[in-house]
């Protein structure tokens, strides 16, 4: 099936999805104006990802509905899916990304709430589209397990990408710190300088902390106030896509929604 034939299908039959405004509470807040987001089928994911069959965020809550729909598409070629998604990102940027012709109101783009770039070619396609998005709209960022497949940081064409490092065992426990450091070393050799590390639970508060030889920031959007509201969201935090926002090399993510914590 050609890429054009896949593109001409109904949006409900495509292997990717894009939203100009994500209603995911972790991504968007009223105060920050929200984020745009993309999703891709898990045909684009590395099967070597230790979270793939069990603990993947794509199986959680309402996101699982999107994941099942995307995975049902017959198109499974990662480069074709990346090409179609890149076109959608460029089209979103051109029509304003929800900014109403005011670039100060452009929404940051979270790439691959589900999905990844399995090859260097697909990473280049998405990276080039996101650099265009950044020129005409707002910042874009993603997380990737594709370093497991040898995809280099440079393949992403300068896009803000955090290498995803798994710190959780299949039963939800913590992996040995030595194993996590070894994975970080592999990703670093491929050029990645910032990391997203999954952990079983935020157990040291939401302040900067030293783990695995890195300065780490627990994801602020996973913490809640005593009233149950999130401390912040991605559109306000910007910690993953504006490197100058903090002096840290890694962001820590727990697998569930996060404990309640005072701001």
C-alpha distance (Angstrom), angle and dihedral (degrees) to the residues before:
residue distance angle dihedral
X1 . . .
X2 3.82 . .
X3 3.80 122.3 .
X4 3.81 89.7 -115.3
X5 3.80 92.4 56.1
X6 3.80 90.6 50.0
X7 3.83 90.8 48.6
X8 3.81 91.2 51.0
X9 3.77 92.0 56.9
X10 3.78 121.5 99.5
X11 3.82 112.2 -80.8
X12 3.80 86.3 -113.5
X13 3.81 89.8 62.4
X14 3.80 99.0 47.5
X15 3.82 124.5 103.3
X16 3.80 91.7 -127.4
X17 3.78 138.7 45.4
X18 3.79 133.9 -161.3
X19 3.78 130.5 -165.6
X20 3.79 125.8 -164.9
X21 3.80 88.2 -153.8
X22 3.79 122.4 25.9
X23 3.79 115.9 -150.0
X24 3.80 90.3 -158.9
X25 3.82 103.4 126.9
X26 3.80 91.7 -142.8
X27 3.81 91.7 57.1
X28 3.78 103.5 36.2
X29 3.77 136.4 44.6
X30 3.79 133.4 173.8
X31 3.79 90.4 -121.7
X32 3.80 94.9 51.9
X33 3.81 100.3 41.5
X34 3.79 96.1 -119.2
X35 3.80 137.2 -98.2
X36 3.77 133.6 -93.8
X37 3.81 115.3 -129.6
X38 3.79 143.1 -166.0
X39 3.81 131.4 -152.3
X40 3.80 130.1 -166.0
X41 3.78 134.6 -173.6
X42 3.78 118.1 -92.2
X43 3.80 88.8 -111.9
X44 3.80 82.4 87.5
X45 3.82 93.2 56.9
X46 3.77 128.3 94.2
X47 3.79 111.0 -107.2
X48 3.79 85.3 -147.3
X49 3.79 89.2 68.3
X50 3.82 103.9 115.4
X51 3.81 91.1 -144.4
X52 3.80 95.7 51.5
X53 3.82 101.4 101.1
X54 3.78 102.1 27.0
X55 3.79 122.2 14.4
X56 3.82 102.2 27.9
X57 3.81 114.6 137.7
X58 3.81 86.4 -132.2
X59 3.80 88.7 75.3
X60 3.81 94.6 53.1
X61 3.80 125.5 102.6
X62 3.79 120.0 -50.1
X63 3.81 91.6 -13.0
X64 3.81 87.3 72.0
X65 3.81 89.2 66.8
X66 3.80 90.6 57.2
X67 3.81 91.3 45.2
X68 3.80 93.2 52.8
X69 3.80 91.9 48.7
X70 3.80 93.9 49.3
X71 3.80 92.9 45.1
X72 3.81 90.3 53.7
X73 3.82 91.3 65.7
X74 3.80 113.3 106.9
X75 3.82 92.5 -138.3
X76 3.81 105.8 95.6
X77 3.83 103.6 158.6
X78 3.83 106.9 118.5
X79 3.81 95.0 -150.8
X80 3.82 92.7 50.9
X81 3.80 91.7 48.3
X82 3.82 90.1 48.6
X83 3.81 91.0 49.9
X84 3.79 92.3 52.3
X85 3.79 92.1 45.5
X86 3.81 91.1 48.8
X87 3.80 90.6 53.3
X88 3.81 89.6 50.8
X89 3.82 91.0 50.8
X90 3.80 91.4 51.5
X91 3.80 91.5 47.9
X92 3.79 90.5 49.7
X93 3.80 90.4 51.4
X94 3.79 92.3 48.9
X95 3.75 94.1 52.3
X96 3.76 91.3 51.7
X97 3.82 105.8 -96.5
X98 3.78 88.7 -110.3
X99 3.80 92.9 -55.4
X100 3.83 96.8 122.3
X101 3.82 90.2 -134.1
X102 3.80 91.1 -56.6
X103 3.81 109.1 111.2
X104 3.81 91.0 -161.5
X105 3.82 86.5 68.6
X106 3.81 97.1 47.6
X107 3.79 113.7 129.5
X108 3.81 122.5 -122.6
X109 3.80 113.0 -116.8
X110 3.79 121.3 -125.7
X111 3.79 105.5 -160.0
X112 3.81 119.2 -152.3
X113 3.75 108.3 6.7
X114 3.79 75.8 171.7
X115 3.79 122.8 15.2
X116 3.79 136.6 31.3
X117 3.80 142.5 -149.1
X118 3.78 109.2 -86.8
X119 3.82 97.5 -172.9
X120 3.79 138.5 39.7
X121 3.80 89.4 -114.1
X122 3.80 94.0 54.3
X123 3.82 90.5 46.4
X124 3.81 89.6 53.0
X125 3.81 91.9 50.1
X126 3.79 93.5 50.8
X127 3.81 92.4 40.9
X128 3.81 93.4 52.9
X129 3.81 91.8 47.6
X130 3.80 91.1 49.5
X131 3.79 92.8 49.1
X132 3.80 87.2 54.6
X133 3.81 89.1 48.5
X134 3.80 89.3 52.9
X135 3.80 92.2 51.0
X136 3.78 95.2 53.4
X137 3.81 104.3 23.8
X138 3.82 127.9 7.8
X139 3.79 144.1 -51.1
X140 3.80 122.0 -55.4
X141 3.78 130.4 -159.9
X142 3.79 144.0 168.7
X143 3.79 145.1 176.7
X144 3.79 123.4 -124.8
X145 3.78 143.0 -163.8
X146 3.80 89.7 -173.4
X147 3.80 90.9 104.0
X148 3.82 82.2 79.4
X149 3.82 86.1 66.2
X150 3.81 93.9 46.8
X151 3.82 96.8 -100.2
X152 3.81 107.0 155.3
X153 3.78 127.6 -139.3
X154 3.80 89.0 -118.7
X155 3.82 90.0 59.7
X156 3.81 88.0 71.2
X157 3.83 91.2 67.5
X158 3.80 95.2 -125.5
X159 3.79 97.1 -48.9
X160 3.82 117.0 147.6
X161 3.82 103.4 -98.5
X162 3.80 129.1 167.1
X163 3.80 117.1 -157.9
X164 3.80 108.3 -124.2
X165 3.79 111.7 -129.6
X166 3.79 120.0 -169.9
X167 3.79 115.2 -134.1
X168 3.80 97.2 167.6
X169 3.80 131.5 83.3
X170 3.81 122.4 -134.3
X171 3.80 90.4 -96.9
X172 3.81 92.8 52.1
X173 3.79 98.0 -99.5
X174 3.80 127.5 127.2
X175 3.80 121.0 -85.3
X176 3.81 117.8 -131.3
X177 3.80 111.7 -83.7
X178 3.81 90.0 -127.8
X179 3.82 90.9 59.8
X180 3.79 91.2 49.7
X181 3.81 91.4 49.7
X182 3.81 89.4 50.5
X183 3.83 91.2 53.9
X184 3.80 90.6 48.0
X185 3.80 89.2 52.3
X186 3.81 91.4 53.1
X187 3.81 92.3 49.2
X188 3.81 90.7 46.3
X189 3.82 91.0 54.6
X190 3.81 87.3 56.1
X191 3.80 90.2 55.6
X192 3.81 102.6 -98.2
X193 3.78 112.2 142.5
X194 3.81 101.6 176.5
X195 3.78 128.1 50.0
X196 3.80 141.6 -160.9
X197 3.79 108.5 -148.1
X198 3.80 122.8 -168.2
X199 3.79 116.7 -143.6
X200 3.82 131.6 179.9
X201 3.79 94.4 -115.3
X202 3.78 142.6 -11.5
X203 3.80 99.1 -108.1
X204 3.79 102.6 159.3
X205 3.78 103.4 55.2
X206 3.79 125.6 -105.6
X207 3.79 99.6 -69.6
X208 3.81 124.9 109.4
X209 3.79 111.1 -78.6
X210 3.78 139.8 178.9
X211 3.81 116.3 -113.0
X212 3.79 134.7 153.2
X213 3.78 90.4 1.0
X214 3.82 91.9 -58.8
X215 3.79 137.6 102.1
X216 3.80 102.5 -113.3
X217 3.80 134.4 -164.7
X218 3.82 116.9 -155.8
X219 3.81 106.1 -133.1
X220 3.84 103.9 -93.6
X221 3.81 91.5 -154.3
X222 3.81 90.3 65.8
X223 3.79 93.1 62.0
X224 3.77 125.4 85.3
X225 3.76 134.9 -159.5
X226 3.79 123.3 -120.2
X227 3.82 88.2 -93.2
X228 3.80 91.5 56.9
X229 3.81 97.9 -106.8
X230 3.78 120.4 131.5
X231 3.77 115.3 -102.9
X232 3.81 89.0 -132.2
X233 3.81 142.9 -31.6
X234 3.80 134.7 -127.3
X235 3.80 93.4 -95.4
X236 3.81 90.0 60.3
X237 3.80 101.8 31.2
X238 3.84 98.6 52.5
X239 3.80 89.6 179.6
X240 3.81 94.7 132.2
X241 3.79 98.7 46.1
X242 3.80 105.5 31.6
X243 3.83 104.4 57.5
X244 3.79 92.5 -170.8
X245 3.81 90.0 63.4
X246 3.82 91.9 84.6
X247 3.76 143.5 4.8
X248 3.79 98.7 -116.8
X249 3.78 136.5 108.6
X250 3.80 100.6 -151.7
X251 3.79 141.8 36.7
X252 3.80 117.8 -146.6
X253 3.81 119.6 -140.5
X254 3.76 126.2 -173.2
X255 3.78 117.7 -150.1
X256 3.80 99.0 -121.5
X257 3.80 130.3 53.7
X258 3.79 93.9 -79.1
X259 3.81 136.6 -108.9
X260 3.72 124.5 -76.6
X261 3.76 110.1 -98.2
X262 3.76 134.6 170.1
X263 3.77 116.8 -107.5
